[in-house]
Amino acid sequence: MIDNSADVPQTLIKLEQLRIRSELHFAARRALSDRRRQLRDQRKEIEQQIHTEAESFSGRQVTLGQDRSAPGKGLDVHREKRLAELCRHLAAIDAVDAVVSDAQEETERTTGDVAAFKAAEAHLQQTLADWGLSS
């Protein structure tokens, strides 16, 4: 039968709480870094599309009369709309990146919890050993 009469040291409980915060901190940092990398890659891809679209204009000037359109004019209008769409997409990526950046900064402010865990872990090794819980 297991003896439950012995109290678990509060330091052990605190150590586990700090360990959880440490794990959450590193998981959040990893996830936010991955998201910023994705956004950076999307931004590069869109910038390349913008560059391609901008270079593909026909450059023809339309001087025709009413109800007549010059060849390439419809394509240029489509390209202008596409460029505007890509610019809006780029603006959206920048806005999302700002949110992710703010979240990263907030996560970095919890680094103190990680440092506290590391310091407490080193300090509490003897308590863990006394309880037969250290490896």
N, CA, C and O of each residue as an XYZ file, in Angstrom:
540
protein
N       0.820     -1.158      0.000
C       0.000      0.000      0.000
C       0.882      1.246      0.000
O       1.939      1.274      0.631
N       0.424      2.291     -0.728
C       1.191      3.519     -0.861
C       0.855      4.455      0.289
O      -0.313      4.659      0.620
N       1.906      5.026      0.900
C       1.724      5.954      2.014
C       1.515      7.364      1.458
O       2.448      7.977      0.938
N       0.287      7.874      1.569
C      -0.039      9.210      1.095
C       0.056     10.261      2.195
O      -0.287     11.423      1.977
N       0.514      9.860      3.360
C       0.551     10.787      4.488
C       1.661     11.825      4.341
O       1.567     12.920      4.896
N       2.699     11.487      3.605
C       3.806     12.427      3.435
C       3.383     13.552      2.492
O       2.830     13.308      1.420
N       3.647     14.759      2.906
C       3.315     15.911      2.068
C       4.367     16.088      0.977
O       5.566     15.920      1.204
N       3.889     16.423     -0.185
C       4.783     16.731     -1.298
C       5.300     18.149     -1.076
O       4.511     19.054     -0.805
N       6.603     18.354     -1.184
C       7.155     19.702     -0.963
C       6.577     20.703     -1.977
O       6.477     20.402     -3.166
N       6.206     21.871     -1.502
C       5.669     22.911     -2.385
C       6.697     23.350     -3.420
O       6.348     23.811     -4.507
N       7.967     23.201     -3.064
C       9.003     23.564     -4.033
C       8.930     22.669     -5.266
O       9.200     23.114     -6.381
N       8.566     21.412     -5.061
C       8.422     20.493     -6.189
C       7.257     20.922     -7.082
O       7.354     20.865     -8.308
N       6.164     21.347     -6.466
C       5.001     21.823     -7.215
C       5.377     23.086     -7.996
O       5.044     23.219     -9.174
N       6.070     24.005     -7.329
C       6.481     25.250     -7.979
C       7.423     24.961     -9.144
O       7.328     25.586    -10.200
N       8.318     24.023     -8.946
C       9.241     23.647    -10.008
C       8.466     23.138    -11.232
O       8.800     23.485    -12.365
N       7.455     22.336    -11.010
C       6.671     21.816    -12.133
C       5.900     22.932    -12.825
O       5.774     22.928    -14.050
N       5.388     23.877    -12.066
C       4.693     25.023    -12.667
C       5.651     25.830    -13.548
O       5.297     26.249    -14.650
N       6.858     26.036    -13.046
C       7.858     26.754    -13.837
C       8.272     25.956    -15.068
O       8.521     26.533    -16.126
N       8.347     24.652    -14.937
C       8.696     23.795    -16.072
C       7.634     23.924    -17.173
O       7.965     24.016    -18.355
N       6.376     23.928    -16.779
C       5.282     24.063    -17.748
C       5.381     25.417    -18.457
O       5.235     25.493    -19.677
N       5.628     26.479    -17.693
C       5.782     27.797    -18.309
C       6.952     27.821    -19.283
O       6.886     28.447    -20.341
N       8.022     27.129    -18.907
C       9.186     27.055    -19.778
C       8.836     26.346    -21.087
O       9.199     26.808    -22.168
N       8.140     25.240    -20.981
C       7.738     24.495    -22.178
C       6.805     25.324    -23.058
O       6.952     25.342    -24.280
N       5.854     26.004    -22.440
C       4.931     26.865    -23.190
C       5.686     27.993    -23.892
O       5.400     28.334    -25.039
N       6.641     28.553    -23.186
C       7.440     29.640    -23.752
C       8.162     29.173    -25.012
O       8.089     29.827    -26.052
N       8.853     28.051    -24.921
C       9.618     27.575    -26.078
C       8.703     27.127    -27.213
O       9.042     27.318    -28.381
N       7.568     26.543    -26.901
C       6.616     26.144    -27.949
C       6.062     27.381    -28.661
O       5.936     27.395    -29.886
N       5.736     28.404    -27.896
C       5.213     29.643    -28.493
C       6.278     30.315    -29.355
O       5.990     30.772    -30.461
N       7.495     30.372    -28.850
C       8.586     30.972    -29.643
C       8.780     30.247    -30.957
O       8.943     30.871    -32.006
N       8.763     28.923    -30.897
C       8.927     28.116    -32.107
C       7.792     28.374    -33.099
O       8.032     28.590    -34.287
N       6.563     28.348    -32.601
C       5.393     28.538    -33.465
C       5.392     29.938    -34.087
O       5.102     30.089    -35.274
N       5.711     30.945    -33.302
C       5.725     32.301    -33.833
C       6.863     32.508    -34.833
O       6.696     33.215    -35.827
N       7.989     31.909    -34.579
C       9.101     31.992    -35.542
C       8.728     31.312    -36.857
O       9.023     31.822    -37.938
N       8.083     30.166    -36.752
C       7.634     29.463    -37.964
C       6.637     30.310    -38.744
O       6.697     30.373    -39.972
N       5.713     30.966    -38.029
C       4.708     31.796    -38.694
C       5.357     32.986    -39.376
O       4.984     33.331    -40.497
N       6.317     33.616    -38.727
C       7.012     34.752    -39.359
C       7.769     34.299    -40.594
O       7.837     35.030    -41.582
N       8.336     33.106    -40.550
C       9.046     32.565    -41.708
C       8.070     32.333    -42.866
O       8.377     32.643    -44.017
N       6.887     31.782    -42.549
C       5.866     31.577    -43.577
C       5.452     32.900    -44.205
O       5.348     33.010    -45.427
N       5.219     33.893    -43.374
C       4.811     35.204    -43.885
C       5.901     35.826    -44.743
O       5.609     36.434    -45.773
N       7.144     35.681    -44.330
C       8.272     36.208    -45.111
C       8.336     35.522    -46.478
O       8.574     36.174    -47.495
N       8.121     34.202    -46.494
C       8.124     33.464    -47.761
C       6.964     33.893    -48.657
O       7.136     34.053    -49.865
N       5.782     34.080    -48.064
C       4.632     34.542    -48.838
C       4.898     35.935    -49.404
O       4.559     36.226    -50.551
N       5.503     36.780    -48.595
C       5.806     38.139    -49.047
C       6.745     38.103    -50.247
O       6.515     38.812    -51.226
N       7.784     37.299    -50.190
C       8.732     37.186    -51.307
C       8.026     36.689    -52.568
O       8.267     37.185    -53.668
N       7.158     35.709    -52.387
C       6.422     35.154    -53.524
C       5.527     36.220    -54.171
O       5.469     36.319    -55.397
N       4.843     37.001    -53.364
C       3.955     38.041    -53.885
C       4.772     39.151    -54.539
O       4.388     39.668    -55.588
N       5.883     39.516    -53.931
C       6.738     40.535    -54.546
C       7.224     40.077    -55.919
O       7.312     40.880    -56.848
N       7.537     38.800    -56.046
C       7.953     38.261    -57.341
C       6.799     38.332    -58.342
O       7.012     38.671    -59.506
N       5.585     38.016    -57.901
C       4.419     38.098    -58.779
C       4.181     39.547    -59.213
O       3.865     39.805    -60.374
N       4.330     40.484    -58.285
C       4.168     41.902    -58.610
C       5.191     42.314    -59.661
O       4.857     42.997    -60.629
N       6.419     41.901    -59.467
C       7.483     42.217    -60.417
C       7.148     41.655    -61.800
O       7.301     42.347    -62.806
N       6.697     40.413    -61.850
C       6.350     39.770    -63.116
C       5.189     40.485    -63.794
O       5.228     40.753    -64.995
N       4.158     40.792    -63.013
C       2.990     41.486    -63.576
C       3.378     42.879    -64.073
O       2.935     43.296    -65.143
N       4.184     43.590    -63.321
C       4.570     44.951    -63.695
C       5.375     44.972    -64.987
O       5.256     45.907    -65.779
N       6.181     43.963    -65.200
C       6.994     43.906    -66.418
C       6.207     43.449    -67.641
O       6.682     43.595    -68.767
N       5.025     42.906    -67.438
C       4.307     42.308    -68.563
C       3.285     43.237    -69.218
O       2.522     42.787    -70.072
N       3.246     44.511    -68.849
C       2.341     45.447    -69.502
C       2.750     45.619    -70.960
O       3.934     45.584    -71.294
N       1.755     45.806    -71.822
C       2.046     45.935    -73.253
C       2.714     47.262    -73.569
O       3.511     47.353    -74.502
N       2.391     48.290    -72.793
C       2.995     49.592    -73.025
C       2.368     50.345    -74.177
O       2.846     51.422    -74.534
N       1.329     49.822    -74.762
C       0.659     50.496    -75.877
C      -0.231     51.607    -75.365
O      -0.877     51.485    -74.323
N      -0.251     52.667    -76.099
C      -1.152     53.767    -75.761
C      -2.399     53.654    -76.609
O      -2.328     53.384    -77.807
N      -3.527     53.860    -75.989
C      -4.789     53.736    -76.692
C      -5.198     55.115    -77.208
O      -5.413     56.040    -76.424
N      -5.302     55.245    -78.518
C      -5.730     56.514    -79.127
C      -6.867     56.280    -80.105
O      -7.098     57.100    -80.993
N      -7.565     55.197    -79.956
C      -8.645     54.872    -80.869
C      -9.917     55.603    -80.479
O     -10.049     56.104    -79.362
N     -10.839     55.654    -81.411
C     -12.111     56.318    -81.168
C     -13.005     55.503    -80.252
O     -12.618     54.477    -79.692
N     -14.232     56.021    -80.129
C     -15.232     55.418    -79.244
C     -15.575     54.007    -79.700
O     -15.618     53.732    -80.899
N     -15.823     53.108    -78.739
C     -16.222     51.718    -78.973
C     -15.150     50.876    -79.646
O     -15.441     49.780    -80.126
N     -13.951     51.351    -79.689
C     -12.871     50.536    -80.268
C     -11.749     50.463    -79.241
O     -11.369     51.472    -78.648
N     -11.242     49.303    -79.047
C     -10.138     49.164    -78.095
C      -8.921     48.637    -78.817
O      -9.016     47.874    -79.779
N      -7.795     49.057    -78.334
C      -6.536     48.628    -78.938
C      -6.185     47.242    -78.450
O      -6.537     46.871    -77.330
N      -5.500     46.474    -79.268
C      -5.051     45.148    -78.806
C      -4.143     45.300    -77.590
O      -3.281     46.179    -77.563
N      -4.328     44.464    -76.604
C      -3.505     44.495    -75.397
C      -4.089     45.367    -74.306
O      -3.674     45.259    -73.153
N      -5.041     46.229    -74.633
C      -5.626     47.117    -73.630
C      -6.370     46.326    -72.569
O      -6.196     46.593    -71.380
N      -7.194     45.360    -72.961
C      -7.932     44.535    -71.999
C      -6.990     43.770    -71.086
O      -7.254     43.610    -69.894
N      -5.906     43.308    -71.647
C      -4.914     42.581    -70.854
C      -4.242     43.508    -69.849
O      -3.996     43.120    -68.707
N      -3.945     44.734    -70.275
C      -3.330     45.697    -69.355
C      -4.278     46.034    -68.205
O      -3.842     46.162    -67.061
N      -5.563     46.176    -68.500
C      -6.545     46.448    -67.446
C      -6.576     45.282    -66.464
O      -6.615     45.480    -65.249
N      -6.560     44.075    -67.000
C      -6.532     42.884    -66.134
C      -5.274     42.889    -65.270
O      -5.336     42.584    -64.080
N      -4.153     43.229    -65.855
C      -2.887     43.259    -65.106
C      -2.910     44.327    -64.015
O      -2.395     44.114    -62.918
N      -3.509     45.476    -64.324
C      -3.627     46.526    -63.308
C      -4.467     46.039    -62.130
O      -4.127     46.286    -60.973
N      -5.555     45.353    -62.426
C      -6.400     44.812    -61.352
C      -5.636     43.759    -60.557
O      -5.724     43.702    -59.331
N      -4.894     42.938    -61.268
C      -4.103     41.897    -60.600
C      -3.036     42.529    -59.703
O      -2.816     42.073    -58.581
N      -2.373     43.581    -60.199
C      -1.369     44.280    -59.390
C      -1.994     44.881    -58.141
O      -1.416     44.802    -57.057
N      -3.164     45.477    -58.284
C      -3.857     46.055    -57.120
C      -4.204     44.956    -56.117
O      -4.068     45.149    -54.909
N      -4.648     43.815    -56.613
C      -4.981     42.680    -55.742
C      -3.741     42.187    -55.005
O      -3.792     41.911    -53.806
N      -2.635     42.078    -55.724
C      -1.387     41.626    -55.104
C      -0.899     42.631    -54.054
O      -0.385     42.237    -53.007
N      -1.057     43.906    -54.332
C      -0.654     44.932    -53.356
C      -1.515     44.853    -52.102
O      -1.010     45.035    -50.994
N      -2.819     44.582    -52.264
C      -3.690     44.422    -51.096
C      -3.272     43.188    -50.294
O      -3.271     43.210    -49.063
N      -2.920     42.120    -50.997
C      -2.466     40.897    -50.331
C      -1.176     41.178    -49.551
O      -1.005     40.711    -48.425
N      -0.289     41.936    -50.158
C       0.963     42.298    -49.497
C       0.691     43.127    -48.239
O       1.332     42.922    -47.208
N      -0.250     44.052    -48.324
C      -0.615     44.861    -47.160
C      -1.195     43.978    -46.047
O      -0.915     44.194    -44.868
N      -2.000     42.989    -46.429
C      -2.572     42.070    -45.437
C      -1.474     41.264    -44.756
O      -1.510     41.068    -43.542
N      -0.509     40.802    -45.521
C       0.609     40.041    -44.947
C       1.388     40.922    -43.976
O       1.772     40.466    -42.899
N       1.623     42.165    -44.342
C       2.345     43.079    -43.453
C       1.572     43.310    -42.151
O       2.167     43.379    -41.076
N       0.251     43.427    -42.252
C      -0.574     43.632    -41.052
C      -0.523     42.401    -40.142
O      -0.403     42.528    -38.923
N      -0.612     41.229    -40.731
C      -0.551     39.985    -39.946
C       0.834     39.826    -39.335
O       0.967     39.398    -38.188
N       1.855     40.167    -40.095
C       3.221     40.063    -39.583
C       3.421     40.972    -38.364
O       4.131     40.606    -37.427
N       2.801     42.145    -38.378
C       2.898     43.047    -37.229
C       2.267     42.421    -35.988
O       2.786     42.571    -34.882
N       1.153     41.724    -36.168
C       0.485     41.047    -35.043
C       1.379     39.936    -34.502
O       1.539     39.789    -33.290
N       1.956     39.161    -35.406
C       2.839     38.065    -34.989
C       4.089     38.625    -34.297
O       4.565     38.061    -33.313
N       4.607     39.722    -34.813
C       5.771     40.355    -34.194
C       5.454     40.813    -32.769
O       6.260     40.624    -31.858
N       4.285     41.410    -32.585
C       3.873     41.816    -31.234
C       3.771     40.610    -30.301
O       4.176     40.678    -29.141
N       3.231     39.517    -30.811
C       3.113     38.295    -30.009
C       4.495     37.758    -29.649
O       4.701     37.258    -28.543
N       5.440     37.862    -30.582
C       6.806     37.429    -30.287
C       7.417     38.267    -29.178
O       8.060     37.734    -28.272
N       7.219     39.573    -29.246
C       7.756     40.455    -28.203
C       7.139     40.129    -26.851
O       7.833     40.112    -25.834
N       5.843     39.871    -26.839
C       5.171     39.510    -25.590
C       5.726     38.193    -25.042
O       5.923     38.046    -23.835
N       5.970     37.256    -25.929
C       6.529     35.965    -25.520
C       7.928     36.144    -24.942
O       8.296     35.480    -23.973
N       8.696     37.029    -25.533
C      10.053     37.263    -25.034
C      10.042     37.860    -23.630
O      10.992     37.686    -22.868
N       8.970     38.558    -23.295
C       8.883     39.123    -21.943
C       8.710     38.029    -20.886
O       8.923     38.290    -19.702
N       8.333     36.825    -21.280
C       8.183     35.722    -20.326
C       9.473     34.931    -20.166
O       9.491     33.893    -19.505
N      10.536     35.414    -20.762
C      11.825     34.733    -20.637
C      12.248     34.621    -19.182
O      12.981     33.700    -18.821
N      11.799     35.541    -18.346
C      12.128     35.492    -16.920
C      11.619     34.224    -16.271
O      12.275     33.676    -15.385
N      10.437     33.739    -16.706
C       9.917     32.483    -16.174
C      10.843     31.324    -16.537
O      11.059     30.414    -15.737
N      11.381     31.370    -17.742
C      12.300     30.321    -18.178
C      13.567     30.366    -17.335
O      14.064     29.330    -16.894
N      14.084     31.561    -17.115
C      15.287     31.705    -16.291
C      15.008     31.243    -14.869
O      15.858     30.610    -14.242
N      13.824     31.556    -14.356
C      13.452     31.128    -13.003
C      13.398     29.607    -12.925
O      13.847     29.019    -11.941
N      12.857     28.975    -13.947
C      12.808     27.523    -13.969
C      14.214     26.940    -13.939
O      14.495     26.026    -13.163
N      15.088     27.461    -14.773
C      16.457     26.927    -14.832
C      17.159     27.099    -13.481
O      17.837     26.184    -13.013
N      17.001     28.250    -12.864
C      17.634     28.494    -11.565
C      17.020     27.604    -10.492
O      17.736     27.026     -9.674
N      15.695     27.494    -10.495
C      15.019     26.655     -9.490
C      15.367     25.194     -9.687
O      15.544     24.461     -8.715
N      15.467     24.771    -10.917
C      15.802     23.376    -11.196
C      17.164     23.024    -10.606
O      17.335     21.994     -9.955
N      18.121     23.905    -10.852
C      19.456     23.661    -10.306
C      19.427     23.673     -8.778
O      20.065     22.841     -8.134
N      18.695     24.609     -8.209
C      18.633     24.750     -6.756
C      17.887     23.583     -6.096
O      18.214     23.191     -4.976
N      16.903     23.038     -6.778
C      16.050     22.014     -6.172
C      16.490     20.577     -6.463
O      15.783     19.631     -6.115
N      17.619     20.416     -7.081
C      18.081     19.061     -7.375
C      18.201     18.214     -6.104
O      17.891     17.023     -6.120
N      18.640     18.814     -5.029
C      18.769     18.066     -3.787
C      17.407     17.642     -3.247
O      17.264     16.519     -2.765
N      16.415     18.508     -3.316
C      15.058     18.151     -2.872
C      14.535     17.000     -3.706
O      13.931     16.064     -3.182
N      14.765     17.070     -4.982
C      14.320     15.977     -5.861
C      15.027     14.676     -5.500
O      14.411     13.611     -5.457
N      16.322     14.778     -5.243
C      17.090     13.599     -4.888
C      16.583     13.019     -3.554
O      16.479     11.801     -3.405
N      16.274     13.887     -2.601
C      15.749     13.430     -1.310
C      14.455     12.664     -1.486
O      14.189     11.720     -0.742
N      13.663     13.045     -2.436
C      12.390     12.368     -2.696
C      12.561     11.200     -3.659
O      11.597     10.495     -3.958
N      13.763     10.995     -4.140
C      14.002      9.897     -5.061
C      13.419     10.165     -6.447
O      13.089      9.231     -7.178
N      13.293     11.447     -6.807
C      12.653     11.812     -8.062
C      13.635     12.291     -9.131
O      13.239     12.524    -10.273
N      14.885     12.436     -8.778
C      15.837     12.900     -9.800
C      16.363     11.707    -10.573
O      16.398     10.576    -10.090
N      16.762     12.006    -11.771
C      17.287     10.922    -12.616
C      18.783     11.014    -12.753
O      19.394     10.184    -13.427
